[in-house]
Amino acid sequence: MSDEGESSSARPILLVAAAALVDADNRVLIAKRPEGRSMAGLWEFPGGKVGAGETPEEALVRELEEELSIKVCLTCLAPFTFASHAYEGFHLLMPLYLCRTWDGEVVPREGQEIRWVRALRLADYPMPPADLPLIPFLRDLLG
């Protein structure tokens, strides 16, 4: 075994599930992280940490209801791509799911600002480093 990967493997892996909610006009929902949270002011795809005993899909269903007041069924989440990014204190692994169907109206519940954005305009919004590599995949799919 080489010593090269040891420093990065010493970081804990944080599993976070995210959704690209796509509306009837092919726009993607992004949310601005509120003040007082890490990376406040940056725009991100909704979602959150996968809890103990949860699948990424179950965590996403829970998070979307908690954050945005919508109900999403597991079968409406389509695995799309993922991000793998080394932050200073941890390594983030983030599957991104596409979702075009949900029940309820999107209402932010955690003080976050939300916007429906065309995929071609996502790069205009400052995002956490882990989210940036996801943008080209959404641009290719949604134009």
C-alpha positions in Angstrom: 0.0 0.0 0.0 1.3 3.4 -0.9 1.5 6.4 1.5 0.0 8.7 -1.1 -3.7 8.2 -0.2 -3.3 8.1 3.6 -3.8 11.8 4.3 -7.0 12.0 2.4 -8.4 8.7 3.7 -7.9 10.0 7.3 -10.8 12.4 6.8 -14.2 11.1 7.7 -16.6 10.6 4.7 -19.8 12.6 5.0 -22.7 11.2 2.9 -25.2 13.9 1.8 -28.1 13.3 -0.6 -29.2 16.1 -2.9 -32.0 16.6 -5.4 -32.3 18.5 -8.7 -36.0 19.3 -8.5 -37.0 20.1 -12.1 -40.3 21.9 -12.8 -42.5 21.8 -15.9 -40.5 24.5 -17.5 -37.2 22.5 -17.1 -35.9 24.9 -14.4 -34.0 23.6 -11.4 -34.6 24.6 -7.9 -31.6 26.0 -5.9 -31.6 27.3 -2.3 -29.4 29.9 -0.7 -27.8 28.8 2.5 -29.0 31.1 5.3 -26.9 33.2 7.6 -25.4 31.4 10.5 -24.8 28.2 8.6 -21.5 27.0 7.1 -21.1 28.3 3.6 -23.9 30.9 4.2 -24.8 32.9 1.1 -23.9 30.1 -1.4 -26.6 28.4 -3.5 -27.1 24.7 -3.4 -29.3 21.8 -4.5 -31.7 20.9 -1.7 -31.0 17.9 0.5 -29.0 16.9 3.5 -27.1 14.4 5.6 -28.0 10.8 5.4 -28.8 9.7 9.0 -27.9 6.4 10.6 -30.0 3.6 9.2 -31.3 5.7 6.3 -30.7 5.2 2.6 -29.8 8.3 0.6 -33.3 8.2 -0.9 -35.0 8.0 2.5 -32.9 10.9 3.7 -33.8 13.0 0.7 -37.5 12.3 1.1 -37.2 13.4 4.7 -35.0 16.5 4.0 -37.3 17.7 1.1 -40.3 17.6 3.4 -38.4 19.3 6.3 -36.8 22.0 4.1 -39.4 22.6 1.4 -42.8 21.2 2.6 -43.0 18.8 -0.3 -43.7 15.1 -0.3 -41.6 13.0 -2.7 -42.0 9.2 -3.2 -38.9 7.0 -3.4 -39.8 6.0 -7.0 -39.8 9.6 -8.1 -36.1 10.0 -7.3 -33.9 9.0 -10.3 -30.2 8.6 -9.5 -28.4 11.0 -11.8 -24.8 11.7 -10.9 -22.7 12.3 -7.8 -20.0 14.6 -6.4 -17.0 13.5 -4.5 -15.1 16.5 -2.9 -12.4 16.8 -0.3 -13.1 19.6 2.2 -10.6 20.5 4.9 -12.1 18.4 7.7 -14.1 15.8 5.8 -14.7 14.2 2.4 -18.1 14.8 0.9 -19.9 12.1 -1.1 -23.1 13.4 -2.6 -25.4 11.5 -4.9 -27.6 13.8 -6.9 -31.1 12.6 -7.8 -33.5 14.1 -10.4 -37.0 14.6 -9.3 -39.8 15.9 -11.6 -42.8 14.9 -9.5 -43.8 15.8 -5.9 -46.9 16.5 -3.9 -47.4 20.0 -2.4 -46.1 23.4 -3.2 -42.5 24.3 -2.6 -42.3 26.5 0.4 -39.0 27.2 2.1 -39.2 26.3 5.8 -35.7 27.0 7.1 -35.2 30.7 6.2 -33.6 29.9 2.9 -34.2 31.9 -0.3 -35.1 29.7 -3.3 -35.0 30.2 -7.0 -36.0 28.2 -10.1 -33.1 28.6 -12.5 -32.5 27.4 -16.1 -29.6 24.8 -16.2 -27.7 27.1 -18.5 -27.7 29.9 -15.8 -26.7 27.7 -12.8 -23.1 28.8 -13.1 -24.2 32.4 -12.5 -24.9 31.5 -8.8 -22.0 31.0 -6.3 -22.1 27.4 -5.1 -20.1 25.2 -2.7 -17.2 23.6 -4.5 -18.8 20.1 -4.4 -21.9 21.4 -6.3 -20.0 22.9 -9.2 -19.1 19.7 -11.1 -22.8 18.8 -11.1 -23.7 21.8 -13.3 -22.4 20.5 -16.6 -24.4 17.3 -16.3 -27.6 19.3 -15.7 -26.8 21.6 -18.6 -26.3 18.6 -20.9 -29.6 17.1 -19.8 -31.8 20.1 -19.6 -30.1 22.5 -22.0 
